[in-house]
Amino acid sequence: MDAGYWVRNLREPVRFAPVIEALARAGAGVFVEASPHPVLVAGIGDTVAEAGAQCAVVETLRRDEGGMARFLTSAAQVHVHGVDLDWDTVFTGTSRRRVDLPTYAFQRERFWLDAGRSRGAGDVRELGLSAADHPLLGAAVEVADSDEWLMTGRLSLSTHPWLADHAVHGTVLVPGTALVEMVIRAGDEVGCDEIEELTLQAPLHLPQFGGVLVQLRTSARAADGRREVMVYSRPADEDADGPWTCHAAAVVLASASAVGSVGWG
């Protein structure tokens, strides 16, 4: 409640970068931003790099990832960077238990799954779907008793690491051109090779860990040959059952004379 403290806070330099540099040069190996969403992680990382130090920079929570799973992921990050955590306290009151790590793959007993051993592994046709043959989309399916199609995919930094190059203030955004490319693929599936109109409604951001589920839904063909294509996503967590977010709405048609337009809605 010291008014003088707040006056100094407003009038004097914060000296954020010099403090981070001094801590890094003094041997600090890990910086943790304790907040509901990382704001300083990118700045700390840049400052540490400019100081020539090797430090890990970790957040505790992220927007739309405020649960225990995100917090434990951050705890694991600092643990692998050499921070000694009290795991007994972390897991008190839970059903977790310690287990021995398996041996390496060829020592006495195998612990590793063989891809393709189970029926249909890696083949979407065994699930009643069609392969999308697209780097951002995994499968396509025709909606029964209708003229509509649904295309699905899963995006993450582990499966699509090149998306990390498109970051804004530390948040990775799927570029608008990628959404356009997915709409083109959906249009090709239903015989519409032109985008007449496309409106980007909301940015599609990728989490640092985990991924997002993507769906493109094409409407039935209208009397004039046009179809609507809607692009949706939601987090790909195993227990995620939240609402879908619409990122783009497009109109496609089979016409070489259409004049396209792209805009923000």
C-alpha positions as protocol buffer text, in pm:
chain_id: "A"
residue {
  index: 1
  type: MET
  ca { x: 0 y: 0 z: 0 }
}
residue {
  index: 2
  type: ASP
  ca { x: 303 y: 229 z: -42 }
}
residue {
  index: 3
  type: ALA
  ca { x: 205 y: 505 z: -289 }
}
residue {
  index: 4
  type: GLY
  ca { x: 569 y: 591 z: -342 }
}
residue {
  index: 5
  type: TYR
  ca { x: 635 y: 239 z: -477 }
}
residue {
  index: 6
  type: TRP
  ca { x: 372 y: 280 z: -748 }
}
residue {
  index: 7
  type: VAL
  ca { x: 496 y: 626 z: -840 }
}
residue {
  index: 8
  type: ARG
  ca { x: 846 y: 488 z: -889 }
}
residue {
  index: 9
  type: ASN
  ca { x: 700 y: 195 z: -1082 }
}
residue {
  index: 10
  type: LEU
  ca { x: 534 y: 432 z: -1328 }
}
residue {
  index: 11
  type: ARG
  ca { x: 812 y: 689 z: -1362 }
}
residue {
  index: 12
  type: GLU
  ca { x: 1131 y: 484 z: -1352 }
}
residue {
  index: 13
  type: PRO
  ca { x: 1257 y: 225 z: -1602 }
}
residue {
  index: 14
  type: VAL
  ca { x: 1151 y: -132 z: -1525 }
}
residue {
  index: 15
  type: ARG
  ca { x: 1496 y: -266 z: -1627 }
}
residue {
  index: 16
  type: PHE
  ca { x: 1348 y: -600 z: -1720 }
}
residue {
  index: 17
  type: ALA
  ca { x: 1614 y: -698 z: -1976 }
}
residue {
  index: 18
  type: PRO
  ca { x: 1917 y: -608 z: -1757 }
}
residue {
  index: 19
  type: VAL
  ca { x: 1779 y: -815 z: -1469 }
}
residue {
  index: 20
  type: ILE
  ca { x: 1720 y: -1118 z: -1693 }
}
residue {
  index: 21
  type: GLU
  ca { x: 2070 y: -1083 z: -1841 }
}
residue {
  index: 22
  type: ALA
  ca { x: 2225 y: -1058 z: -1494 }
}
residue {
  index: 23
  type: LEU
  ca { x: 2040 y: -1368 z: -1374 }
}
residue {
  index: 24
  type: ALA
  ca { x: 2138 y: -1564 z: -1684 }
}
residue {
  index: 25
  type: ARG
  ca { x: 2504 y: -1468 z: -1651 }
}
residue {
  index: 26
  type: ALA
  ca { x: 2492 y: -1555 z: -1280 }
}
residue {
  index: 27
  type: GLY
  ca { x: 2401 y: -1913 z: -1369 }
}
residue {
  index: 28
  type: ALA
  ca { x: 2021 y: -1924 z: -1362 }
}
residue {
  index: 29
  type: GLY
  ca { x: 1929 y: -2224 z: -1574 }
}
residue {
  index: 30
  type: VAL
  ca { x: 1547 y: -2208 z: -1580 }
}
residue {
  index: 31
  type: PHE
  ca { x: 1299 y: -1921 z: -1591 }
}
residue {
  index: 32
  type: VAL
  ca { x: 933 y: -1997 z: -1508 }
}
residue {
  index: 33
  type: GLU
  ca { x: 657 y: -1749 z: -1586 }
}
residue {
  index: 34
  type: ALA
  ca { x: 376 y: -1814 z: -1337 }
}
residue {
  index: 35
  type: SER
  ca { x: 68 y: -1673 z: -1509 }
}
residue {
  index: 36
  type: PRO
  ca { x: -259 y: -1782 z: -1674 }
}
residue {
  index: 37
  type: HIS
  ca { x: -101 y: -1724 z: -2018 }
}
residue {
  index: 38
  type: PRO
  ca { x: 263 y: -1665 z: -2121 }
}
residue {
  index: 39
  type: VAL
  ca { x: 334 y: -1300 z: -2194 }
}
residue {
  index: 40
  type: LEU
  ca { x: 701 y: -1273 z: -2102 }
}
residue {
  index: 41
  type: VAL
  ca { x: 829 y: -1611 z: -2224 }
}
residue {
  index: 42
  type: ALA
  ca { x: 922 y: -1484 z: -2570 }
}
residue {
  index: 43
  type: GLY
  ca { x: 1092 y: -1172 z: -2431 }
}
residue {
  index: 44
  type: ILE
  ca { x: 1286 y: -1372 z: -2172 }
}
residue {
  index: 45
  type: GLY
  ca { x: 1397 y: -1620 z: -2437 }
}
residue {
  index: 46
  type: ASP
  ca { x: 1522 y: -1343 z: -2668 }
}
residue {
  index: 47
  type: THR
  ca { x: 1703 y: -1169 z: -2382 }
}
residue {
  index: 48
  type: VAL
  ca { x: 1870 y: -1490 z: -2269 }
}
residue {
  index: 49
  type: ALA
  ca { x: 1979 y: -1567 z: -2626 }
}
residue {
  index: 50
  type: GLU
  ca { x: 2129 y: -1219 z: -2667 }
}
residue {
  index: 51
  type: ALA
  ca { x: 2320 y: -1271 z: -2344 }
}
residue {
  index: 52
  type: GLY
  ca { x: 2470 y: -1590 z: -2490 }
}
residue {
  index: 53
  type: ALA
  ca { x: 2335 y: -1807 z: -2208 }
}
residue {
  index: 54
  type: GLN
  ca { x: 2175 y: -2152 z: -2222 }
}
residue {
  index: 55
  type: CYS
  ca { x: 1853 y: -2133 z: -2019 }
}
residue {
  index: 56
  type: ALA
  ca { x: 1513 y: -2297 z: -2036 }
}
residue {
  index: 57
  type: VAL
  ca { x: 1211 y: -2067 z: -2037 }
}
residue {
  index: 58
  type: VAL
  ca { x: 883 y: -2231 z: -1933 }
}
residue {
  index: 59
  type: GLU
  ca { x: 528 y: -2113 z: -1866 }
}
residue {
  index: 60
  type: THR
  ca { x: 287 y: -2264 z: -1615 }
}
residue {
  index: 61
  type: LEU
  ca { x: -47 y: -2233 z: -1795 }
}
residue {
  index: 62
  type: ARG
  ca { x: -177 y: -2121 z: -2133 }
}
residue {
  index: 63
  type: ARG
  ca { x: -501 y: -1970 z: -2254 }
}
residue {
  index: 64
  type: ASP
  ca { x: -756 y: -2252 z: -2301 }
}
residue {
  index: 65
  type: GLU
  ca { x: -504 y: -2486 z: -2130 }
}
residue {
  index: 66
  type: GLY
  ca { x: -551 y: -2401 z: -1765 }
}
residue {
  index: 67
  type: GLY
  ca { x: -594 y: -2746 z: -1619 }
}
residue {
  index: 68
  type: MET
  ca { x: -372 y: -2980 z: -1426 }
}
residue {
  index: 69
  type: ALA
  ca { x: -251 y: -3152 z: -1744 }
}
residue {
  index: 70
  type: ARG
  ca { x: -94 y: -2827 z: -1866 }
}
residue {
  index: 71
  type: PHE
  ca { x: 57 y: -2756 z: -1525 }
}
residue {
  index: 72
  type: LEU
  ca { x: 208 y: -3104 z: -1499 }
}
residue {
  index: 73
  type: THR
  ca { x: 350 y: -3071 z: -1850 }
}
residue {
  index: 74
  type: SER
  ca { x: 527 y: -2753 z: -1741 }
}
residue {
  index: 75
  type: ALA
  ca { x: 651 y: -2928 z: -1427 }
}
residue {
  index: 76
  type: ALA
  ca { x: 793 y: -3206 z: -1644 }
}
residue {
  index: 77
  type: GLN
  ca { x: 966 y: -2947 z: -1862 }
}
residue {
  index: 78
  type: VAL
  ca { x: 1152 y: -2790 z: -1573 }
}
residue {
  index: 79
  type: HIS
  ca { x: 1229 y: -3138 z: -1436 }
}
residue {
  index: 80
  type: VAL
  ca { x: 1405 y: -3248 z: -1755 }
}
residue {
  index: 81
  type: HIS
  ca { x: 1607 y: -2925 z: -1739 }
}
residue {
  index: 82
  type: GLY
  ca { x: 1752 y: -3028 z: -1405 }
}
residue {
  index: 83
  type: VAL
  ca { x: 1512 y: -2878 z: -1151 }
}
residue {
  index: 84
  type: ASP
  ca { x: 1456 y: -3109 z: -853 }
}
residue {
  index: 85
  type: LEU
  ca { x: 1079 y: -3141 z: -801 }
}
residue {
  index: 86
  type: ASP
  ca { x: 900 y: -3293 z: -503 }
}
residue {
  index: 87
  type: TRP
  ca { x: 698 y: -3547 z: -699 }
}
residue {
  index: 88
  type: ASP
  ca { x: 542 y: -3694 z: -384 }
}
residue {
  index: 89
  type: THR
  ca { x: 377 y: -3359 z: -320 }
}
residue {
  index: 90
  type: VAL
  ca { x: 278 y: -3322 z: -686 }
}
residue {
  index: 91
  type: PHE
  ca { x: 95 y: -3654 z: -694 }
}
residue {
  index: 92
  type: THR
  ca { x: -48 y: -3659 z: -340 }
}
residue {
  index: 93
  type: GLY
  ca { x: -416 y: -3747 z: -351 }
}
residue {
  index: 94
  type: THR
  ca { x: -402 y: -3891 z: -703 }
}
residue {
  index: 95
  type: SER
  ca { x: -397 y: -4247 z: -833 }
}
residue {
  index: 96
  type: ARG
  ca { x: -52 y: -4206 z: -989 }
}
residue {
  index: 97
  type: ARG
  ca { x: 223 y: -4444 z: -884 }
}
residue {
  index: 98
  type: ARG
  ca { x: 590 y: -4490 z: -965 }
}
residue {
  index: 99
  type: VAL
  ca { x: 683 y: -4764 z: -1213 }
}
residue {
  index: 100
  type: ASP
  ca { x: 1017 y: -4885 z: -1341 }
}
residue {
  index: 101
  type: LEU
  ca { x: 1114 y: -4767 z: -1687 }
}
residue {
  index: 102
  type: PRO
  ca { x: 1121 y: -5040 z: -1951 }
}
residue {
  index: 103
  type: THR
  ca { x: 1452 y: -5163 z: -2084 }
}
residue {
  index: 104
  type: TYR
  ca { x: 1563 y: -5060 z: -2428 }
}
residue {
  index: 105
  type: ALA
  ca { x: 1390 y: -5227 z: -2720 }
}
residue {
  index: 106
  type: PHE
  ca { x: 1609 y: -5534 z: -2766 }
}
residue {
  index: 107
  type: GLN
  ca { x: 1705 y: -5621 z: -2409 }
}
residue {
  index: 108
  type: ARG
  ca { x: 1536 y: -5942 z: -2288 }
}
residue {
  index: 109
  type: GLU
  ca { x: 1175 y: -5829 z: -2341 }
}
residue {
  index: 110
  type: ARG
  ca { x: 1003 y: -5599 z: -2588 }
}
residue {
  index: 111
  type: PHE
  ca { x: 787 y: -5312 z: -2463 }
}
residue {
  index: 112
  type: TRP
  ca { x: 736 y: -5131 z: -2794 }
}
residue {
  index: 113
  type: LEU
  ca { x: 430 y: -5148 z: -3017 }
}
residue {
  index: 114
  type: ASP
  ca { x: 474 y: -5249 z: -3380 }
}
residue {
  index: 115
  type: ALA
  ca { x: 298 y: -5012 z: -3618 }
}
residue {
  index: 116
  type: GLY
  ca { x: 71 y: -5196 z: -3856 }
}
residue {
  index: 117
  type: ARG
  ca { x: 32 y: -5511 z: -3648 }
}
residue {
  index: 118
  type: SER
  ca { x: -332 y: -5441 z: -3568 }
}
residue {
  index: 119
  type: ARG
  ca { x: -594 y: -5448 z: -3841 }
}
residue {
  index: 120
  type: GLY
  ca { x: -638 y: -5114 z: -4017 }
}
residue {
  index: 121
  type: ALA
  ca { x: -348 y: -4932 z: -3848 }
}
residue {
  index: 122
  type: GLY
  ca { x: -264 y: -4630 z: -4061 }
}
residue {
  index: 123
  type: ASP
  ca { x: -537 y: -4702 z: -4320 }
}
residue {
  index: 124
  type: VAL
  ca { x: -840 y: -4475 z: -4288 }
}
residue {
  index: 125
  type: ARG
  ca { x: -1035 y: -4694 z: -4532 }
}
residue {
  index: 126
  type: GLU
  ca { x: -1061 y: -4957 z: -4259 }
}
residue {
  index: 127
  type: LEU
  ca { x: -1253 y: -4694 z: -4059 }
}
residue {
  index: 128
  type: GLY
  ca { x: -1501 y: -4625 z: -4337 }
}
residue {
  index: 129
  type: LEU
  ca { x: -1325 y: -4308 z: -4454 }
}
residue {
  index: 130
  type: SER
  ca { x: -1142 y: -4197 z: -4766 }
}
residue {
  index: 131
  type: ALA
  ca { x: -783 y: -4074 z: -4761 }
}
residue {
  index: 132
  type: ALA
  ca { x: -765 y: -3697 z: -4808 }
}
residue {
  index: 133
  type: ASP
  ca { x: -422 y: -3708 z: -4979 }
}
residue {
  index: 134
  type: HIS
  ca { x: -338 y: -3366 z: -4835 }
}
residue {
  index: 135
  type: PRO
  ca { x: -61 y: -3263 z: -4593 }
}
residue {
  index: 136
  type: LEU
  ca { x: -303 y: -3084 z: -4358 }
}
residue {
  index: 137
  type: LEU
  ca { x: -606 y: -3314 z: -4382 }
}
residue {
  index: 138
  type: GLY
  ca { x: -624 y: -3683 z: -4298 }
}
residue {
  index: 139
  type: ALA
  ca { x: -956 y: -3819 z: -4417 }
}
residue {
  index: 140
  type: ALA
  ca { x: -1279 y: -3742 z: -4600 }
}
residue {
  index: 141
  type: VAL
  ca { x: -1624 y: -3893 z: -4569 }
}
residue {
  index: 142
  type: GLU
  ca { x: -1952 y: -3840 z: -4752 }
}
residue {
  index: 143
  type: VAL
  ca { x: -2242 y: -3772 z: -4516 }
}
residue {
  index: 144
  type: ALA
  ca { x: -2499 y: -4048 z: -4560 }
}
residue {
  index: 145
  type: ASP
  ca { x: -2814 y: -3974 z: -4760 }
}
residue {
  index: 146
  type: SER
  ca { x: -2699 y: -3623 z: -4851 }
}
residue {
  index: 147
  type: ASP
  ca { x: -2477 y: -3432 z: -5091 }
}
residue {
  index: 148
  type: GLU
  ca { x: -2252 y: -3307 z: -4811 }
}
residue {
  index: 149
  type: TRP
  ca { x: -1891 y: -3399 z: -4734 }
}
residue {
  index: 150
  type: LEU
  ca { x: -1678 y: -3377 z: -4422 }
}
residue {
  index: 151
  type: MET
  ca { x: -1297 y: -3358 z: -4419 }
}
residue {
  index: 152
  type: THR
  ca { x: -1095 y: -3401 z: -4101 }
}
residue {
  index: 153
  type: GLY
  ca { x: -740 y: -3359 z: -3982 }
}
residue {
  index: 154
  type: ARG
  ca { x: -521 y: -3302 z: -3679 }
}
residue {
  index: 155
  type: LEU
  ca { x: -263 y: -3023 z: -3665 }
}
residue {
  index: 156
  type: SER
  ca { x: 22 y: -2994 z: -3415 }
}
residue {
  index: 157
  type: LEU
  ca { x: 376 y: -2865 z: -3398 }
}
residue {
  index: 158
  type: SER
  ca { x: 504 y: -3223 z: -3371 }
}
residue {
  index: 159
  type: THR
  ca { x: 334 y: -3339 z: -3692 }
}
residue {
  index: 160
  type: HIS
  ca { x: 367 y: -3009 z: -3881 }
}
residue {
  index: 161
  type: PRO
  ca { x: 682 y: -2842 z: -3737 }
}
residue {
  index: 162
  type: TRP
  ca { x: 704 y: -2593 z: -4023 }
}
residue {
  index: 163
  type: LEU
  ca { x: 397 y: -2416 z: -3884 }
}
residue {
  index: 164
  type: ALA
  ca { x: 616 y: -2294 z: -3595 }
}
residue {
  index: 165
  type: ASP
  ca { x: 772 y: -2044 z: -3837 }
}
residue {
  index: 166
  type: HIS
  ca { x: 442 y: -1851 z: -3839 }
}
residue {
  index: 167
  type: ALA
  ca { x: 443 y: -1715 z: -3483 }
}
residue {
  index: 168
  type: VAL
  ca { x: 301 y: -1382 z: -3365 }
}
residue {
  index: 169
  type: HIS
  ca { x: 413 y: -1260 z: -3019 }
}
residue {
  index: 170
  type: GLY
  ca { x: 503 y: -1615 z: -2919 }
}
residue {
  index: 171
  type: THR
  ca { x: 176 y: -1772 z: -3040 }
}
residue {
  index: 172
  type: VAL
  ca { x: 184 y: -2002 z: -3342 }
}
residue {
  index: 173
  type: LEU
  ca { x: -95 y: -1922 z: -3587 }
}
residue {
  index: 174
  type: VAL
  ca { x: -196 y: -2136 z: -3882 }
}
residue {
  index: 175
  type: PRO
  ca { x: -144 y: -1901 z: -4179 }
}
residue {
  index: 176
  type: GLY
  ca { x: -448 y: -1790 z: -4375 }
}
residue {
  index: 177
  type: THR
  ca { x: -298 y: -1942 z: -4689 }
}
residue {
  index: 178
  type: ALA
  ca { x: -314 y: -2284 z: -4521 }
}
residue {
  index: 179
  type: LEU
  ca { x: -686 y: -2237 z: -4457 }
}
residue {
  index: 180
  type: VAL
  ca { x: -731 y: -2138 z: -4821 }
}
residue {
  index: 181
  type: GLU
  ca { x: -539 y: -2450 z: -4928 }
}
residue {
  index: 182
  type: MET
  ca { x: -766 y: -2672 z: -4717 }
}
residue {
  index: 183
  type: VAL
  ca { x: -1077 y: -2508 z: -4865 }
}
residue {
  index: 184
  type: ILE
  ca { x: -939 y: -2572 z: -5215 }
}
residue {
  index: 185
  type: ARG
  ca { x: -892 y: -2940 z: -5127 }
}
residue {
  index: 186
  type: ALA
  ca { x: -1248 y: -2962 z: -4993 }
}
residue {
  index: 187
  type: GLY
  ca { x: -1375 y: -2798 z: -5312 }
}
residue {
  index: 188
  type: ASP
  ca { x: -1185 y: -3046 z: -5527 }
}
residue {
  index: 189
  type: GLU
  ca { x: -1353 y: -3332 z: -5339 }
}
residue {
  index: 190
  type: VAL
  ca { x: -1697 y: -3210 z: -5451 }
}
residue {
  index: 191
  type: GLY
  ca { x: -1600 y: -3096 z: -5800 }
}
residue {
  index: 192
  type: CYS
  ca { x: -1571 y: -2723 z: -5724 }
}
residue {
  index: 193
  type: ASP
  ca { x: -1235 y: -2591 z: -5842 }
}
residue {
  index: 194
  type: GLU
  ca { x: -1288 y: -2220 z: -5777 }
}
residue {
  index: 195
  type: ILE
  ca { x: -1314 y: -2016 z: -5456 }
}
residue {
  index: 196
  type: GLU
  ca { x: -1563 y: -1738 z: -5520 }
}
residue {
  index: 197
  type: GLU
  ca { x: -1550 y: -1592 z: -5170 }
}
residue {
  index: 198
  type: LEU
  ca { x: -1362 y: -1667 z: -4846 }
}
residue {
  index: 199
  type: THR
  ca { x: -1394 y: -1488 z: -4514 }
}
residue {
  index: 200
  type: LEU
  ca { x: -1149 y: -1555 z: -4230 }
}
residue {
  index: 201
  type: GLN
  ca { x: -1347 y: -1526 z: -3908 }
}
residue {
  index: 202
  type: ALA
  ca { x: -1100 y: -1615 z: -3631 }
}
residue {
  index: 203
  type: PRO
  ca { x: -729 y: -1702 z: -3608 }
}
residue {
  index: 204
  type: LEU
  ca { x: -642 y: -2069 z: -3568 }
}
residue {
  index: 205
  type: HIS
  ca { x: -361 y: -2099 z: -3313 }
}
residue {
  index: 206
  type: LEU
  ca { x: -163 y: -2412 z: -3228 }
}
residue {
  index: 207
  type: PRO
  ca { x: -65 y: -2496 z: -2869 }
}
residue {
  index: 208
  type: GLN
  ca { x: 298 y: -2557 z: -2783 }
}
residue {
  index: 209
  type: PHE
  ca { x: 204 y: -2911 z: -2680 }
}
residue {
  index: 210
  type: GLY
  ca { x: -81 y: -3123 z: -2809 }
}
residue {
  index: 211
  type: GLY
  ca { x: -277 y: -3025 z: -3116 }
}
residue {
  index: 212
  type: VAL
  ca { x: -610 y: -2923 z: -3263 }
}
residue {
  index: 213
  type: LEU
  ca { x: -875 y: -3118 z: -3451 }
}
residue {
  index: 214
  type: VAL
  ca { x: -980 y: -2963 z: -3780 }
}
residue {
  index: 215
  type: GLN
  ca { x: -1301 y: -3021 z: -3974 }
}
residue {
  index: 216
  type: LEU
  ca { x: -1414 y: -2882 z: -4309 }
}
residue {
  index: 217
  type: ARG
  ca { x: -1783 y: -2922 z: -4387 }
}
residue {
  index: 218
  type: THR
  ca { x: -1918 y: -2873 z: -4738 }
}
residue {
  index: 219
  type: SER
  ca { x: -2286 y: -2802 z: -4788 }
}
residue {
  index: 220
  type: ALA
  ca { x: -2506 y: -2963 z: -5050 }
}
residue {
  index: 221
  type: ARG
  ca { x: -2482 y: -2819 z: -5401 }
}
residue {
  index: 222
  type: ALA
  ca { x: -2717 y: -2523 z: -5452 }
}
residue {
  index: 223
  type: ALA
  ca { x: -2926 y: -2476 z: -5766 }
}
residue {
  index: 224
  type: ASP
  ca { x: -2659 y: -2244 z: -5912 }
}
residue {
  index: 225
  type: GLY
  ca { x: -2382 y: -2498 z: -5847 }
}
residue {
  index: 226
  type: ARG
  ca { x: -2230 y: -2323 z: -5549 }
}
residue {
  index: 227
  type: ARG
  ca { x: -2141 y: -2485 z: -5218 }
}
residue {
  index: 228
  type: GLU
  ca { x: -2045 y: -2348 z: -4877 }
}
residue {
  index: 229
  type: VAL
  ca { x: -1730 y: -2471 z: -4702 }
}
residue {
  index: 230
  type: MET
  ca { x: -1690 y: -2407 z: -4328 }
}
residue {
  index: 231
  type: VAL
  ca { x: -1359 y: -2456 z: -4143 }
}
residue {
  index: 232
  type: TYR
  ca { x: -1377 y: -2552 z: -3773 }
}
residue {
  index: 233
  type: SER
  ca { x: -1135 y: -2657 z: -3499 }
}
residue {
  index: 234
  type: ARG
  ca { x: -1120 y: -2750 z: -3132 }
}
residue {
  index: 235
  type: PRO
  ca { x: -842 y: -2875 z: -2898 }
}
residue {
  index: 236
  type: ALA
  ca { x: -736 y: -3235 z: -2958 }
}
residue {
  index: 237
  type: ASP
  ca { x: -711 y: -3333 z: -2590 }
}
residue {
  index: 238
  type: GLU
  ca { x: -846 y: -3678 z: -2517 }
}
residue {
  index: 239
  type: ASP
  ca { x: -1112 y: -3538 z: -2283 }
}
residue {
  index: 240
  type: ALA
  ca { x: -1192 y: -3232 z: -2495 }
}
residue {
  index: 241
  type: ASP
  ca { x: -1561 y: -3200 z: -2570 }
}
residue {
  index: 242
  type: GLY
  ca { x: -1591 y: -2823 z: -2596 }
}
residue {
  index: 243
  type: PRO
  ca { x: -1753 y: -2625 z: -2875 }
}
residue {
  index: 244
  type: TRP
  ca { x: -1605 y: -2598 z: -3222 }
}
residue {
  index: 245
  type: THR
  ca { x: -1467 y: -2262 z: -3337 }
}
residue {
  index: 246
  type: CYS
  ca { x: -1542 y: -2147 z: -3692 }
}
residue {
  index: 247
  type: HIS
  ca { x: -1229 y: -2002 z: -3853 }
}
residue {
  index: 248
  type: ALA
  ca { x: -1335 y: -1952 z: -4214 }
}
residue {
  index: 249
  type: ALA
  ca { x: -1642 y: -1957 z: -4436 }
}
residue {
  index: 250
  type: ALA
  ca { x: -1610 y: -1995 z: -4811 }
}
residue {
  index: 251
  type: VAL
  ca { x: -1819 y: -2031 z: -5125 }
}
residue {
  index: 252
  type: VAL
  ca { x: -1684 y: -2263 z: -5395 }
}
residue {
  index: 253
  type: LEU
  ca { x: -1810 y: -2350 z: -5741 }
}
residue {
  index: 254
  type: ALA
  ca { x: -1708 y: -2521 z: -6062 }
}
residue {
  index: 255
  type: SER
  ca { x: -1648 y: -2219 z: -6281 }
}
residue {
  index: 256
  type: ALA
  ca { x: -1339 y: -2079 z: -6450 }
}
residue {
  index: 257
  type: SER
  ca { x: -1492 y: -1728 z: -6465 }
}
residue {
  index: 258
  type: ALA
  ca { x: -1550 y: -1671 z: -6093 }
}
residue {
  index: 259
  type: VAL
  ca { x: -1385 y: -1365 z: -5939 }
}
residue {
  index: 260
  type: GLY
  ca { x: -1249 y: -1451 z: -5597 }
}
residue {
  index: 261
  type: SER
  ca { x: -1220 y: -1231 z: -5291 }
}
residue {
  index: 262
  type: VAL
  ca { x: -1061 y: -1290 z: -4952 }
}
residue {
  index: 263
  type: GLY
  ca { x: -1138 y: -1075 z: -4648 }
}
residue {
  index: 264
  type: TRP
  ca { x: -1157 y: -1068 z: -4270 }
}
residue {
  index: 265
  type: GLY
  ca { x: -1497 y: -1102 z: -4109 }
}
